[in-house]
Amino acid sequence: MTSEAPIARPPATKSLTIGSVCKSLEREFPDISISKIRYLEGQKLLAPRRTRGGYRLYGPEDVQRLRTILRLQRDEFLPLRVIRQELAAGRADAEVDRHAPAADPRALRRVAVLRKGPESLYSLEEMLTDTGASADLVKELEDFGIVNGKREGTGEPLYDETEREIVRAAAELAKFGVGGRNLRVFRTSADREAALLEQILASALKSRNPDRRREAVEALDNLAAVTSHLKHLLLVRDLRRMV
């Protein structure tokens, strides 16, 4: 009588703590933080299992859901209210991947408000190589206050990651004949929006409570995404009138 081979069982998937989840996603989402994950939970977008001691434990489905949320924020600039509706309608992480554009090293990227540690600095030559912009364009952008290189003493100007992405976007627009002078309207609009968001969160941003300040910065990042999405919708609406 032949004995049957034992049925192989898939290994049990280990749940992750909030710190482990944060660490596992930080390469794809450099602006991820424990406080941001907690904020998303507070917005009823995440519901991890809790131990008897109250510690959060995230299973594979929780991590996939969080990745979907972060990608919808980063790639589609969707506000949390819309993301909640997308998830309720069955929007899956695989679907986000399928509709995402192919990776392109020259693609424009969203830069988060929240910084994790000091940003890298780039010389003018490094920035020109990376963005494909011309030195004349960068000078024009500086003349009109669109970018501002940081100078230490008499050394050459250095540019952070945000300034680099501004130059990258300007270089794309320059292909259509849009120069630094034309971009002043965007600078004026950004100044007004920043003042509005600061007014909304002023008290929390100046709070002596570090947790409240951290939550305010997270909220500021989300509000920035909402305003970006709103501007996009308004622009699309107006452009549709031309075609």
C-alpha positions as CSV (number, residue, x, y, z in Angstrom):
1,M,0.0,0.0,0.0
2,T,1.5,3.3,-1.1
3,S,1.5,6.1,1.4
4,E,0.3,9.4,0.0
5,A,2.7,12.3,0.1
6,P,1.7,15.0,2.6
7,I,0.0,18.0,1.1
8,A,2.3,21.0,1.0
9,R,0.8,24.0,2.8
10,P,1.7,27.6,1.9
11,P,3.8,29.2,4.6
12,A,1.8,31.5,6.9
13,T,2.3,35.1,6.1
14,K,3.8,37.1,8.9
15,S,2.0,40.3,9.9
16,L,4.1,43.5,10.0
17,T,4.3,46.3,12.6
18,I,3.7,49.8,11.4
19,G,7.4,50.5,11.6
20,S,8.2,47.5,9.3
21,V,5.5,48.6,6.9
22,C,7.0,52.1,6.7
23,K,10.5,50.7,6.1
24,S,9.3,48.3,3.4
25,L,7.7,51.1,1.4
26,E,10.1,54.0,1.9
27,R,12.1,53.2,-1.3
28,E,9.1,53.6,-3.5
29,F,7.6,56.4,-1.4
30,P,10.4,58.4,0.2
31,D,7.9,60.7,2.0
32,I,6.2,57.8,3.8
33,S,6.2,58.1,7.6
34,I,4.6,56.4,10.6
35,S,2.6,59.5,11.3
36,K,1.3,59.5,7.7
37,I,0.2,55.9,8.0
38,R,-1.6,56.7,11.2
39,Y,-3.2,59.7,9.6
40,L,-4.6,57.5,6.8
41,E,-6.0,55.2,9.4
42,G,-7.6,58.1,11.2
43,Q,-9.2,59.0,7.8
44,K,-10.8,55.5,7.8
45,L,-8.7,54.4,4.8
46,L,-6.9,51.7,6.7
47,A,-8.0,49.3,9.3
48,P,-5.1,47.1,10.5
49,R,-5.6,44.3,13.0
50,R,-4.8,45.2,16.6
51,T,-3.2,43.0,19.3
52,R,-4.6,42.8,22.8
53,G,-2.0,45.4,23.7
54,G,-3.2,47.8,21.0
55,Y,-0.3,47.4,18.6
56,R,-1.2,47.6,14.9
57,L,-0.4,44.5,12.7
58,Y,-0.6,44.8,8.9
59,G,-1.3,41.8,6.7
60,P,-0.5,41.6,3.0
61,E,-3.9,43.0,2.0
62,D,-3.4,46.0,4.3
63,V,0.1,46.7,2.8
64,Q,-1.3,46.4,-0.7
65,R,-4.2,48.7,0.1
66,L,-1.7,51.3,1.6
67,R,0.4,51.0,-1.5
68,T,-2.6,51.7,-3.7
69,I,-3.5,54.8,-1.6
70,L,0.0,56.2,-1.9
71,R,0.2,55.6,-5.6
72,L,-3.2,57.2,-6.2
73,Q,-2.0,60.2,-4.2
74,R,1.4,60.4,-5.9
75,D,0.6,59.5,-9.5
76,E,-3.0,60.7,-9.9
77,F,-3.0,63.5,-7.3
78,L,-6.3,62.3,-6.0
79,P,-7.7,63.7,-2.7
80,L,-8.4,61.3,0.1
81,R,-12.2,61.6,-0.4
82,V,-11.9,60.4,-4.0
83,I,-9.4,57.7,-3.1
84,R,-11.9,56.4,-0.5
85,Q,-14.5,56.2,-3.3
86,E,-12.1,54.4,-5.6
87,L,-11.2,51.8,-3.0
88,A,-14.9,51.3,-2.2
89,A,-15.5,50.7,-6.0
90,G,-12.9,47.9,-5.9
91,R,-9.9,49.8,-7.3
92,A,-7.0,47.4,-6.8
93,D,-3.3,47.9,-6.7
94,A,-2.8,45.8,-9.8
95,E,-5.2,48.2,-11.7
96,V,-3.2,51.2,-10.5
97,D,0.0,49.5,-11.9
98,R,-1.8,48.7,-15.2
99,H,-2.9,52.3,-15.8
100,A,0.3,53.9,-14.6
101,P,2.6,55.3,-17.4
102,A,5.8,53.5,-18.1
103,A,8.7,54.6,-16.0
104,D,10.7,57.3,-17.6
105,P,13.8,58.8,-16.0
106,R,12.9,62.2,-17.5
107,A,9.3,62.0,-16.3
108,L,8.0,64.8,-14.1
109,R,7.7,63.8,-10.5
110,R,5.6,65.0,-7.6
111,V,7.8,66.4,-4.7
112,A,6.2,66.0,-1.3
113,V,6.0,68.8,1.3
114,L,7.2,66.5,4.1
115,R,11.0,66.0,3.9
116,K,12.8,63.0,5.5
117,G,16.2,64.3,6.3
118,P,18.3,66.8,4.2
119,E,17.8,66.8,0.5
120,S,20.6,66.2,-2.0
121,L,22.1,69.3,-3.6
122,Y,23.1,69.6,-7.2
123,S,25.6,71.8,-9.0
124,L,24.4,73.7,-12.1
125,E,26.2,71.3,-14.3
126,E,24.7,68.2,-12.6
127,M,21.2,69.8,-12.9
128,L,21.6,70.6,-16.6
129,T,22.7,67.1,-17.3
130,D,19.8,65.5,-15.4
131,T,17.0,67.8,-16.7
132,G,18.2,68.5,-20.2
133,A,17.7,72.2,-19.6
134,S,20.1,74.9,-21.0
135,A,22.1,77.2,-18.8
136,D,20.3,80.2,-20.4
137,L,17.0,78.8,-19.4
138,V,18.1,78.4,-15.7
139,K,19.5,81.9,-15.7
140,E,16.1,83.2,-17.1
141,L,14.2,81.2,-14.4
142,E,16.4,82.8,-11.7
143,D,16.0,86.3,-13.1
144,F,12.2,85.9,-12.8
145,G,12.3,84.3,-9.4
146,I,11.1,80.9,-10.5
147,V,14.2,79.1,-9.0
148,N,16.7,80.3,-6.5
149,G,20.1,78.5,-6.3
150,K,21.7,78.5,-2.8
151,R,25.1,80.1,-2.7
152,E,27.6,79.8,0.2
153,G,30.1,82.6,0.1
154,T,31.5,83.0,-3.4
155,G,30.9,79.3,-4.4
156,E,28.7,78.2,-7.3
157,P,25.0,77.9,-6.7
158,L,23.5,74.6,-5.5
159,Y,20.0,73.4,-6.2
160,D,17.9,71.1,-4.1
161,E,15.6,68.4,-5.5
162,T,12.5,70.7,-5.6
163,E,14.4,73.3,-7.7
164,R,15.7,70.5,-10.0
165,E,12.1,69.3,-10.7
166,I,11.0,72.9,-11.4
167,V,13.8,73.3,-13.9
168,R,12.8,69.9,-15.4
169,A,9.2,71.1,-15.9
170,A,10.3,74.4,-17.3
171,A,12.6,72.6,-19.8
172,E,9.5,70.6,-21.0
173,L,7.5,73.8,-21.5
174,A,10.5,75.5,-23.2
175,K,10.1,73.0,-26.0
176,F,6.8,74.8,-26.8
177,G,8.3,78.3,-26.6
178,V,7.3,79.0,-23.0
179,G,10.0,81.0,-21.3
180,G,10.7,82.2,-17.7
181,R,8.7,85.4,-18.3
182,N,5.6,83.3,-19.0
183,L,6.0,81.2,-15.9
184,R,5.6,84.2,-13.5
185,V,1.9,83.5,-13.6
186,F,2.5,80.1,-12.0
187,R,4.8,81.6,-9.4
188,T,2.2,84.2,-8.4
189,S,-0.5,81.5,-8.3
190,A,1.7,79.2,-6.1
191,D,2.4,82.1,-3.7
192,R,-1.3,82.7,-3.2
193,E,-2.1,79.0,-2.7
194,A,0.7,78.7,-0.2
195,A,-0.6,81.7,1.7
196,L,-4.1,80.2,1.8
197,L,-2.9,76.7,3.0
198,E,-0.7,78.4,5.6
199,Q,-3.7,80.4,6.9
200,I,-5.8,77.1,7.2
201,L,-3.1,75.3,9.2
202,A,-1.3,78.2,10.8
203,S,-2.1,77.4,14.4
204,A,-1.3,73.7,14.1
205,L,2.0,74.3,12.2
206,K,3.1,76.7,15.1
207,S,1.9,74.3,17.8
208,R,4.4,73.4,20.6
209,N,3.1,69.9,20.5
210,P,5.4,67.9,18.1
211,D,2.6,65.4,17.2
212,R,0.2,68.1,16.3
213,R,2.9,69.8,14.1
214,R,3.7,66.5,12.4
215,E,0.0,65.9,11.7
216,A,-0.3,69.4,10.3
217,V,2.5,68.8,7.9
218,E,0.9,65.6,6.8
219,A,-2.4,67.5,6.3
220,L,-0.5,70.2,4.4
221,D,0.9,67.5,2.0
222,N,-2.6,66.2,1.4
223,L,-4.1,69.7,0.9
224,A,-1.3,70.4,-1.7
225,A,-2.4,67.3,-3.6
226,V,-6.0,68.4,-3.5
227,T,-5.2,71.9,-4.8
228,S,-3.0,70.4,-7.5
229,H,-5.9,68.1,-8.6
230,L,-8.3,71.0,-8.5
231,K,-6.1,73.1,-10.8
232,H,-5.7,70.2,-13.1
233,L,-9.5,69.8,-13.3
234,L,-10.1,73.5,-13.9
235,L,-7.4,73.5,-16.6
236,V,-8.9,70.5,-18.4
237,R,-12.3,72.0,-18.3
238,D,-11.1,75.2,-20.0
239,L,-9.0,73.3,-22.5
240,R,-11.9,71.2,-23.6
241,R,-13.6,74.4,-24.7
242,M,-10.9,74.8,-27.3
243,V,-11.4,71.4,-29.0
